[in-house]
Amino acid sequence: MNYRRRKREFQHAEAHADGAEEIVPPLERDDVPSGAARMITTAEELGEVIDHIRAAGLCAYDTEFIGEETYHPQICLVQLATTDMIAIIDPIALPDLDPVWEMLADQAVMKLVHAGGVDLKYVPRAIGCEAANVIDTQIAAAFAGLPWPVGLARVIDAFTGHRLGKGHTFTNWDARPLSQQQLRYAADDVRYLPMLWSMLEEELRRRGTLSWALRECGIRLRIPAGFDPDPHLRKISKGMRLKPRARALLRALVVERDRLAEIENRPHRVLFPDSALLELVRRRPRNADEMAAIRGLPRATAQRWFPEITAILDQADTLEILPEKNPKPSSEAASEQVEVDTLWMVLCTRLYAQGIAPGMVISRAQLATWYLAQKSNRQMELFAADDWRQEAIGEWLTDFIEGRTKLFVGGGERGAIVDEHSDVSG
């Protein structure tokens, strides 16, 4: 039993223990379903739920899954809700979930999620097309004066003052029966989303950021086609400056690891730990025994897949060297660091005044790369012309740097008050 499963076992036992945490009653509102969640275990019951959702035109959606033991996460529960109903679907009793995926792909039904990127991946995997008309309240909250990212409980607390119970997120969701604690936690993940979106939409309209939030939902919730090795490369290298040839080899090994992990239906890190991939690049083993001697690499993996890994290593000198995405910016001189820090502070201040979390817009490293390029008279686009960020901050930032506008900050009852003037002649 691996560490994560042992942790699940411990929390699972806590959720089933006598005298477990007291269940917090739901918030009393017309748009918050107060009754117990309906457990769905038959196709007939599921059909009734889907009909209800289609009539309502709106659905909150979430899943509970176990992702550390298989290549694709094992889905254990599906939660759906409207303003007057919560349904918890049991995929173990009812494995055919196509009606759910088809509903999620229906443009006519608005779907609400919170940090729902992983949960939405089931849809194209099952039926070949993406979920449509989806709003992520975590993304929306970043345009409504809250941090990015922010958990569901904190958003609910910020808008209503209601505190959710602790819950048990990391339990054995594949075990049956489920405790009342588990069911409460699963239900609360969707119970408040219709209410929350109603409040967020009103706040976003007031701030003038609704269209930007909706556009960002469309971008961030898009499921990329195929496997993207670049996030894995960044994680494995941990900021190390690999030589181009070594980076090309590591990239090829990351791609091959993904292929082999899918064949074995095992997670990447279980089949080939990240550290083992770096050692493969460094050592380039000549036989299965040398490969098996790499620390952390399972012997069974080395023996089974040595020919495939050797084929990649043999190509090291002929692999295409691709330009690095988001390369680490060059070191800043002391004076430049002060300039960038000052500009970053100004940028964050204006974004906070708009109610937009800076992390949703840009990082300091991206700002530094762009600013130093401008100082060196190198043309670099900060945001694309059709990116909402250009409208929100890009044009203003250029005007500020070139002295065409100023920013004034003062104190107020709710914190900093920001004002700006474009007439700086006086």
TAKALIN-V479037 format. One record per residue. N is the residue number from 1. RES is the residue in one letter. OMEGA is omega in whole degrees, -180 to 180 (999 if undefined). D_CENTER is the distance of its C-alpha to the mean C-alpha in whole Angstrom. Layout:
# TAKALIN-V479037
n/res/omega/d_center
N/RES/OMEGA/D_CENTER
N/RES/OMEGA/D_CENTER
This chain:
# TAKALIN-V479037
n/res/omega/d_center
1/M/-178/28
2/N/-175/25
3/Y/-176/23
4/R/177/20
5/R/177/23
6/R/178/25
7/K/177/23
8/R/-180/22
9/E/-179/26
10/F/-179/26
11/Q/177/24
12/H/178/25
13/A/177/29
14/E/-178/28
15/A/-179/26
16/H/-175/30
17/A/173/32
18/D/179/35
19/G/177/34
20/A/-175/30
21/E/180/29
22/E/-179/30
23/I/-180/28
24/V/179/27
25/P/179/29
26/P/174/27
27/L/-177/27
28/E/178/30
29/R/-179/29
30/D/-178/30
31/D/176/27
32/V/179/26
33/P/-174/27
34/S/-176/29
35/G/177/30
36/A/177/29
37/A/179/26
38/R/178/28
39/M/-176/28
40/I/-178/28
41/T/180/29
42/T/179/31
43/A/179/31
44/E/179/33
45/E/180/31
46/L/178/28
47/G/178/30
48/E/180/31
49/V/-179/28
50/I/177/27
51/D/179/30
52/H/-179/29
53/I/-179/26
54/R/178/27
55/A/180/30
56/A/-180/28
57/G/-177/25
58/L/-178/22
59/C/169/20
60/A/-172/17
61/Y/175/15
62/D/175/13
63/T/167/14
64/E/-175/15
65/F/172/15
66/I/-171/16
67/G/-173/14
68/E/-175/17
69/E/-178/20
70/T/-179/19
71/Y/172/18
72/H/179/16
73/P/178/15
74/Q/-178/18
75/I/-174/17
76/C/176/20
77/L/170/19
78/V/179/18
79/Q/178/19
80/L/179/20
81/A/166/21
82/T/180/23
83/T/-178/25
84/D/-178/28
85/M/171/27
86/I/177/24
87/A/175/24
88/I/-176/23
89/I/-178/23
90/D/-179/24
91/P/178/23
92/I/177/26
93/A/-175/29
94/L/-174/28
95/P/-179/26
96/D/-178/26
97/L/-179/23
98/D/177/24
99/P/177/25
100/V/-178/22
101/W/-180/20
102/E/176/23
103/M/-180/22
104/L/179/18
105/A/-177/20
106/D/-178/22
107/Q/-176/22
108/A/-179/25
109/V/175/22
110/M/178/20
111/K/179/17
112/L/177/15
113/V/170/11
114/H/-173/9
115/A/-169/6
116/G/-177/7
117/G/-179/5
118/V/-177/7
119/D/-178/10
120/L/-179/11
121/K/179/11
122/Y/-172/15
123/V/179/16
124/P/179/17
125/R/-176/18
126/A/-172/20
127/I/172/22
128/G/175/21
129/C/-173/20
130/E/170/16
131/A/-176/16
132/A/176/17
133/N/-176/18
134/V/175/14
135/I/178/13
136/D/-177/10
137/T/175/12
138/Q/177/9
139/I/-179/10
140/A/-179/13
141/A/180/14
142/A/176/13
143/F/-175/16
144/A/175/18
145/G/179/19
146/L/-177/16
147/P/172/14
148/W/-10/11
149/P/-179/9
150/V/-179/11
151/G/-178/11
152/L/-177/13
153/A/-179/17
154/R/178/17
155/V/178/16
156/I/179/19
157/D/-178/21
158/A/-176/21
159/F/-174/22
160/T/-173/24
161/G/-180/25
162/H/-180/25
163/R/175/23
164/L/174/22
165/G/-176/23
166/K/180/21
167/G/-180/21
168/H/-176/20
169/T/-171/17
170/F/-179/17
171/T/176/21
172/N/-178/22
173/W/179/21
174/D/179/23
175/A/176/26
176/R/5/28
177/P/175/30
178/L/-180/27
179/S/176/28
180/Q/177/28
181/Q/180/25
182/Q/-178/23
183/L/178/24
184/R/-180/23
185/Y/-179/20
186/A/-179/19
187/A/-178/21
188/D/178/19
189/D/179/16
190/V/-174/17
191/R/-171/21
192/Y/-173/20
193/L/177/17
194/P/176/20
195/M/-176/22
196/L/180/19
197/W/178/18
198/S/179/22
199/M/180/22
200/L/-179/19
201/E/178/21
202/E/-180/24
203/E/179/23
204/L/176/21
205/R/-180/25
206/R/-178/26
207/R/-177/25
208/G/-177/25
209/T/-175/21
210/L/-176/20
211/S/178/20
212/W/180/18
213/A/-179/15
214/L/179/16
215/R/180/16
216/E/175/13
217/C/180/11
218/G/-179/13
219/I/-173/12
220/R/-178/8
221/L/177/9
222/R/-178/11
223/I/-179/11
224/P/178/13
225/A/177/16
226/G/-177/17
227/F/178/16
228/D/-177/15
229/P/-171/16
230/D/176/16
231/P/178/13
232/H/178/15
233/L/180/18
234/R/-179/16
235/K/-177/15
236/I/-176/19
237/S/176/21
238/K/176/20
239/G/179/21
240/M/179/24
241/R/180/26
242/L/174/27
243/K/-176/30
244/P/-179/29
245/R/178/31
246/A/179/29
247/R/178/26
248/A/179/27
249/L/178/28
250/L/179/25
251/R/179/23
252/A/178/25
253/L/177/25
254/V/178/21
255/V/180/21
256/E/177/24
257/R/179/22
258/D/-180/20
259/R/-178/23
260/L/179/25
261/A/178/22
262/E/178/22
263/I/-178/25
264/E/-177/26
265/N/178/23
266/R/178/21
267/P/180/18
268/H/-172/18
269/R/178/19
270/V/-179/22
271/L/179/24
272/F/177/24
273/P/-179/22
274/D/-178/21
275/S/180/24
276/A/178/26
277/L/177/25
278/L/179/26
279/E/176/29
280/L/178/30
281/V/-176/30
282/R/-173/32
283/R/-175/35
284/R/-176/35
285/P/-177/36
286/R/178/39
287/N/-176/40
288/A/179/38
289/D/178/39
290/E/178/38
291/M/180/34
292/A/-179/35
293/A/178/36
294/I/-176/32
295/R/177/31
296/G/-179/28
297/L/-179/29
298/P/-179/30
299/R/-180/33
300/A/178/33
301/T/-179/30
302/A/-177/32
303/Q/-176/35
304/R/-170/34
305/W/179/32
306/F/180/34
307/P/-179/35
308/E/180/32
309/I/178/31
310/T/179/34
311/A/177/34
312/I/-178/31
313/L/180/33
314/D/-179/36
315/Q/-170/34
316/A/-174/33
317/D/-178/36
318/T/-179/35
319/L/178/31
320/E/178/30
321/I/-178/29
322/L/177/26
323/P/-177/25
324/E/176/22
325/K/178/19
326/N/-179/19
327/P/179/22
328/K/-178/22
329/P/178/24
330/S/-178/28
331/S/-178/29
332/E/170/30
333/A/-177/34
334/A/-180/35
335/S/179/36
336/E/179/33
337/Q/178/30
338/V/180/32
339/E/-178/32
340/V/178/28
341/D/180/27
342/T/180/29
343/L/179/28
344/W/179/24
345/M/179/26
346/V/-179/27
347/L/179/24
348/C/-179/22
349/T/-180/25
350/R/179/25
351/L/178/22
352/Y/179/22
353/A/176/25
354/Q/-177/23
355/G/-177/21
356/I/177/18
357/A/-178/16
358/P/-180/16
359/G/176/13
360/M/-171/12
361/V/-171/15
362/I/174/16
363/S/177/16
364/R/-179/20
365/A/178/20
366/Q/178/20
367/L/-179/22
368/A/-180/25
369/T/-179/25
370/W/-176/25
371/Y/-179/28
372/L/175/30
373/A/179/30
374/Q/-180/32
375/K/-179/34
376/S/180/35
377/N/173/36
378/R/-178/33
379/Q/177/31
380/M/-180/28
381/E/178/25
382/L/176/23
383/F/175/21
384/A/-176/22
385/A/-178/25
386/D/178/23
387/D/180/20
388/W/180/20
389/R/177/19
390/Q/178/23
391/E/-175/24
392/A/-171/23
393/I/-172/23
394/G/-179/25
395/E/180/28
396/W/-178/29
397/L/178/28
398/T/178/30
399/D/-179/33
400/F/-179/32
401/I/-177/33
402/E/173/36
403/G/-179/37
404/R/176/37
405/T/178/35
406/K/-180/35
407/L/179/33
408/F/-176/35
409/V/177/33
410/G/-180/35
411/G/178/34
412/G/-178/34
413/E/-177/34
414/R/179/30
415/G/-176/29
416/A/174/30
417/I/-176/31
418/V/175/31
419/D/179/33
420/E/179/34
421/H/179/37
422/S/179/37
423/D/-176/41
424/V/-176/42
425/S/-179/45
426/G/999/47
